[in-house]
Amino acid sequence: METGPDLRNAQWRKSSYSGSTGGDCVEVADNCPAGALPVRDSKNPSGPVVTVGTAAWQAFVDGLR
């Protein structure tokens, strides 16, 4: 089984479109190995993290626009 990137020093960020009231937001981690993008629920920062490929993430974001 593969393990994901080491996220102990990850810099997490929310979308600039996220409101200040919390709500349903995802966060992504910067400064991870090329090709990997960790994603987590902002309401549960100690919960599970899903790591997706950067190309898949870009396709997802493009589909939202």
ABEGO torsion letter per residue (X at the ends): XBBBBBAAABBBBBBAABBAAEEBBBBBBBGBBBGBBBBBBAABAABBBBBBBAAAAAAAAAAAX
